[in-house]
Amino acid sequence: MLLLILSIVILLIIIYLLFVPIILYINTRTNEYFIQIKGLAKANIEADELEVIKVHLKVMFLNFDFYPLKKINFSSKTKNNKKTTKKRSSKTISLRKIINVLGTFRVKQFQAEIDSGDCIFNSKLYPVFALFNFYNNTQLSANFEGRNNVLLSIENRPIRLIKSFINN
């Protein structure tokens, strides 16, 4: 009986992991940049005074900070100067497979506010942006006030990625 309950719980966890959304969020107005696996983990990229960037990682109930550009010193280890030849993999990813994988991503929200610095070019952007604004969740605008902002929210699910690999 215990084995049956344990296998059902493991199966439910696997199903949850296949359907959980993975979100990439970029907002240049508020300086928010993160990738999130809903309910499991979230990685924020933040500015730091000492280092250039800091990644704040929240995994379930734990919080971590690490600096990806910080130099790691391995001076205590000895380096081997042996030359090894690397074999190239004969597996290449086709362009069709890349396009199918990119097609699995869903744009949830896209907003851009652009000022090119040239008022004539900005006025030419107005009709182009009006054409693109007919797409769902898209808002493009040209301004004459020097504001350049982008908000992009993209979502994907692991089951869609797996299906795109299997179907090709």
N, C-alpha and C positions, 0 to 999 in steps of 0.2 A: 504494500500500500504506500509506504514511504517513497519507494522508487518511482511509483506512478506519479505521485504529487511532485516530486523533484523533477521528473522529466517534463511535466506540464509547465512548471515554473520556468525551466530552461527554455522550452519552446516559446513561451510567451515573451521572454526577454529577447530571444532572437527575432521574433516577429516585430517587437517594439523597435529594435535596433535597425531593422530594414525599412521601417516606415517613418522614423523620426526625421524631422526636417533639419537640414544643415543650412544655416543662414550666413551670408556674407553681407555686412552692412558698412557702407562708407558714407560719411557725412562731413564735408569739408567746412561747413558753416559752424558746426559745434565741435569739430575735431574729434568725432567719434569714429573709430575704426575697430571692428571686431568680427570674429567668426564664432558662430555659436552652434552647438549641437543641443537642441532644445531639451532641457531637463537634465543634461549630463555635464556639459562643459562649455566654457566661454573663455575666449582669449581676446583681451583688449590690448591694443597697441597704444601706448601713451608716451608723451614727451617726458624727458627726464633732465634734471639740471646737470648731473655728473656725466651721464652717458647720453648718447643721442636719443635712443629709444629704449623703452622698457615694455616688456610684455607681462601683463597681469593675467594669470591663468586661474580660473575658478573651475575646479573639478569636484562635482557633487558638493561636499561640505568643506573642502580644503581650498585655501588661497595660496598661490605662489607668485613670486615676482622673479623674473630673470631677465638678463640683459643679453640679447643675441649677438650684439656687436662687440662684446667684451672679449679681450684676448685671453685665451686659456694658455697657461704656461705649462709645458710638458718637459721642462729642462731636466728633471730627475730621470726621465726615461732615456735610454740610449736609442739612437736612430740607426736602423739598418740601411745601408746604402746599396742593397742588392737590387739589381735591375730585374724587373719581372715583365714579361710580355703579357699584355692583356689580349684575350681573344674577344673579337667583336661578336656580338650576338647576331645571329642571322635573322632574328625576329625584328621586323620593322612594323611600325604602326601605320596603317594606311590612312590616307586623307579622309576617306569615307567614314572610318571608325572615329576619327577625331571630330568630324562634323556631327555624327550621331551622338557622341558624348556631350558636345557643346549644346546640342538641341535638347538635352534633358534639363538644362538649367532654366528656371523660370524667373523672369524679372518681375518682382513684386512692386517695386516703386523706382521710378527714375525721374529726377528733377535736375535741371541744369539752368543756371543763370549766368549768362556770358556777356562780357564786355570786351571787345577786341581792341579797344583804344582808338578805333577809326569809326567815326559816326556814319560815314557812307556805307562801310561794310556792315555795321550793325543794322542799318535800315534794310540792307539786302538780306540779312538773316531772318527778318521778321516773317516773310512769306514761307520760307523753308521751315522755320520752327512751327508755324501754324499748320503746315502739312503734317509734320511729325506728331503734333499734339492730338491727332485723331486716334492714335494707338492708345490702348488701355494703359493706365498707370504711368503715363508719360506726360511731363510738363516741361517744355523747353521755352526759354524766354531770353531775349536780348535786351540789355539795358544800357543806359548812357551814363551810369553813376559809378562805374569802376568796380562793380561787384562781380566776382567769379566764384560760384558755388556749385557743388555737385552733391546730390544725394542719390545713392544707388543701393538697392536692397535686392539681393539675388538669393533664391532658395533652390535647393535640390534635395532629393531623397536617395539613400543608397540603393533602394530597389530599382529606381530608374536607371542608375548607372550600371547595375548588374544586367538589367534587361537590354540596355544598349550594346553591351559587350556580347551577350548571348545571341541576340538577333542578327549579328553580322558574322 
